[in-house]
Amino acid sequence: MIVRGLLITAFLAFTAAAQLAVDLSGIVTSKSGAELKDAIVTLEGRNVSSITNTSGQYSIQALPVTRSLIAPVSSDFTILKSGVMAFTLKDKMPVRIDVYDLKGRLINTVVNKTLPAGSHTAGFSGAGAIGNIYIIKVRMGAQVSLWKYMSIENCIQSISVRSGYAGLSLAKLTAGMDTLRASKAGFKSARIPVASLTGVINITLDSLSKDSTGTNPFDDGSADRLKQYGEAQFFWGTLGTGSEEPLVKITHAVSSDAVDLELVFNPHFLDNTYGAEGHVGWNPKRPHTFRDLHVSDHVEIAVINGDDDTVFHGRLDLLSATTKVSSGYACLGPFGGDGVIYKGDPSMVLSFGSSLDDNWNYYGYQDAVNSPSTDSTYKSNPDFPHYQYYSIYRITFDPRIFGSSGYGEVHMTSVHASPSKDGAGTIEVTEKAPPVAGSPQDPFRFLTPTTTVTPPDTGDTIDIPIDTIPPDTVDTIGVD
């Protein structure tokens, strides 16, 4: 009798008692070699940060932490001898199985259709060839798993990497232990995969070009500064229903080399849902359209300094049709579309952006007919998990615009949307205390957290070589 070995390996799997320490350091410099002070360096997976000193040095240290065992991939999916895959579906659902080589090239799409509940099998040619190694990406409904398969004489190596959600890219699933991100105002952020959580990693940042189109908050670093230094103001108004609610949340972040502003609208008044199938809470007889968003939506603000002088007054564009980007639509901030500067020095605007621009140009959702379907709680759509349903505007100023008195505050007396869910168009607002966070009175509680992802791929490839994944931990099971 021949004994066949089925080798199953889980990458990044730790026993319940396993411990992991973080001890990273290095220097952040510009491309010219200048040491960059006050850059924010973040270890994304552990959510820990460090701010560089006058010499550009950072240090991220964390005590050993206990990590739980990664839940095994469902036994409903099994790779058998000769590459035959067997799986059982409890319900009818879409299934897609893609096979890649180790360079990330798509070899074959084995299955790509909706299958009924029950048992199924599928295979791909060449799977039985001795020594071939493949990466198999399996999507069943919203669940995704990634496998490494190698056929060797009289045994099969079937390696389960991890489970996730359909929106995760293959590069994300095959990434190393973590990602180090460095950001600073005026520079384009850098993201570096790290395979070890100890050692020295020096980071070089390139200058951020002052484009006339929107920038993602992770590229310009505003997301890091808003998280590190942000303080919020809430402006309340009365909707047509008679309900008084905070209609706008404005967060300002004052740091040594930037003043960042982020304006988030109450989705009961306005949101980024549109289309007959995608809209939430809009008049079904006249659903919100993509055209409504890119033709007329904007926000008007006045920003004052510590001496109560207005240093910026203008309108910020949400999204406009433009030939400046390949997608055909982009946020033009205060420099075009519905944006305009009434007062202020344009050179003091370091960057700007909007959530709809992020959706369109960073997360790659470019459907002008319908936004991703969701519900009244703006639950993330598993097919498009990064889509931001809230209407958000951002702008970053050079601190010099405020003079010696520094930043003062943002003035806002009314909000306007045409159309709005309320139907009123313009509503007067007054700054008041914040709502209780997470309570039913908090309309911002369903806000989708801004997430870093690599920009949309132009091809279906693995960006990070598989051989950068840490060594396997192998359990061998004898099979008759």
Stockholm file with secondary structure:
# STOCKHOLM 1.0

chainA/1-480         MIVRGLLITAFLAFTAAAQLAVDLSGIVTSKSGAELKDAIVTLEGRNVSSITNTSGQYSIQALPVTRSLIAPVSSDFTILKSGVMAFTLKDKMPVRIDVYDLKGRLINTVVNKTLPAGSHTAGFSGAGAIGNIYIIKVRMGAQVSLWKYMSIENCIQSISVRSGYAGLSLAKLTAGMDTLRASKAGFKSARIPVASLTGVINITLDSLSKDSTGTNPFDDGSADRLKQYGEAQFFWGTLGTGSEEPLVKITHAVSSDAVDLELVFNPHFLDNTYGAEGHVGWNPKRPHTFRDLHVSDHVEIAVINGDDDTVFHGRLDLLSATTKVSSGYACLGPFGGDGVIYKGDPSMVLSFGSSLDDNWNYYGYQDAVNSPSTDSTYKSNPDFPHYQYYSIYRITFDPRIFGSSGYGEVHMTSVHASPSKDGAGTIEVTEKAPPVAGSPQDPFRFLTPTTTVTPPDTGDTIDIPIDTIPPDTVDTIGVD
#=GR chainA/1-480 SS CCCEEEEEEETTCCCTTCEEEEEEEEEEEETTCCBCTTCEEEETTTTEEEECCTTSEEEEEEEEEECCCCCCCCTTEEECGGGCEEEEESSCEEEEEEEECTTCCEEEEEEEEEECSEEEEECCTTTTSTTCEEEEEEEETTEEEEEEEEEETTEEEEEEEEEEETTSCHHHHTCCSEEEEEECTTEECEEEEESCSEEECCEEEEECCCCSSCCCTTTSSHHHHHHHHCEEEEEEEECTTSCEEEEEEEEEEEETTEEEEEEEECTTTCCSCCSTTTCSSSCTTSCCCHHHHHHHCEEEEEEEETTSCEEEEEEEESCEECSSSTTSEECCBTSSTTCEEEESCGGGEEEEEEHHHIIIIISCCCCSSCCCCCCTTCCCBTTBTTCCCSCEEEEEECGGGGGGGCEEEEECCEEECSSCSSSCSEEECEEECCCCTTSTTCTTTTCCCCCCCCCCCSSSCCSSCGGGSCCCCEEEEEEC
#=GC SS_cons         CCCEEEEEEETTCCCTTCEEEEEEEEEEEETTCCBCTTCEEEETTTTEEEECCTTSEEEEEEEEEECCCCCCCCTTEEECGGGCEEEEESSCEEEEEEEECTTCCEEEEEEEEEECSEEEEECCTTTTSTTCEEEEEEEETTEEEEEEEEEETTEEEEEEEEEEETTSCHHHHTCCSEEEEEECTTEECEEEEESCSEEECCEEEEECCCCSSCCCTTTSSHHHHHHHHCEEEEEEEECTTSCEEEEEEEEEEEETTEEEEEEEECTTTCCSCCSTTTCSSSCTTSCCCHHHHHHHCEEEEEEEETTSCEEEEEEEESCEECSSSTTSEECCBTSSTTCEEEESCGGGEEEEEEHHHIIIIISCCCCSSCCCCCCTTCCCBTTBTTCCCSCEEEEEECGGGGGGGCEEEEECCEEECSSCSSSCSEEECEEECCCCTTSTTCTTTTCCCCCCCCCCCSSSCCSSCGGGSCCCCEEEEEEC
//
